[in-house]
């Protein structure tokens, strides 16, 4: 069963998109509907609200007085957290039960519409995350007219969620809803077809047919100080050599990855190679925002996971950029995967040490060209079952195999030239 997470900004129109997806065959579970259901008369949630906030929150007919409750929690963060502690667990339990029911009934696509999908750190639960967004003035007008809110109330509620820019960056697909319904339906249909089409690999795998992708998990663009390859050229070269996915992992920068993803959203995994306080490099995959250098290994890993990303250790035993088994043993709980083959490492024993340590600790192995030159992209790669987003990535990586060979020693001269050229403004 394909699991789609649908979210968006207030007033952007995610419910309308949900209606469309449902009409095209999705089994829909709407968290807003569940949030209303768990506080209906007779439900434990309503009684918990009475006990927590007082009888004034309940109308004479026994239903929840939403306006009164909103007045209590509107400007009181502590009260809001108490309300969420009542509603969110109840919604989660009901949603899980409905998802199990859909699976038992043979549903092909499950659509879970969740306003706080990112805020609750849920992206890994889905095969694809879709964000619906629109300009703020358009959203404000829609919400105020539909709900009778003031502009100030809208702003306060809107600011409690991730901003649209951050949600769009974290999404697998974005639907922009600033026009009429036919335009929205056309754009939503393109995304629907892309998600269900891409998921054909999962359906084939369920039938015993494995669809494999060739993935380079460590590449660079001109956003790195020691690389001159423009993001557009990196994308073009990756497609030319037959890669299905690449992780762009610039040194302490993320702009090049975002630029490349704008060009080819299906190809690019947003990553960053962050220098830690210990002088080590740590890669975050499936990131949504830049991570500054200088934090400890553990701090950087925690930030990667806060963003819903994958903690990937590159070249752990490289002679210049590596560490020891003892250090990695101490941070094992922070690590999701290990680079088992880096094409810029010329001593095979160092890559073998990485493989041995990862296997001893039950961690999946990846591979990357660590390309700073266009000609080296895809030099090392992992061939792995197709995946959709970080939720499936680690499981697929565990079933992958490493391919490739070491690059020439001359690649290091290329990086040195890039640093000099960048300093003096000389192009590639």
Secondary structure, DSSP 4 states (H G I P E B T S, - for coil): -EEEEEEE-TTS-HHHHHHHHHHTT-EEEEHHHHHHHTTSTTSHHHHHHHHHH-GGGB-TTSSB-HHHHHHHHTT-HHHHHHHHHHHHHHHHHHHHHHHHHHHHTT-SEEEEE-TTTTTTT-GGG-SEEEEEE--HHHHHHHHHHHH---HHHHHHHHHTS--HHHHHHH-SEEEE--S-HHHHHHHHHHHHHHHHHHTHHHHHHHTTPPPEEEEEEEE--TTSTT----HHHHHHHHHHTT-SEEEE--BT--HHHHHHHHH-TTTEEEEEEEEPTTS-EEEEES-SS---TTS-HHHHHHHHHHTT-EEEE-STT-TTT---HHHHHHTGGG-SEEEEEETT---HHHHHHHHHHHHHTT-EEEEE--BSSGGGTTSEEEEEE---SHHHHHHHHHT-EEEE-PPPTHHHHHHHHHHHHHHHT---
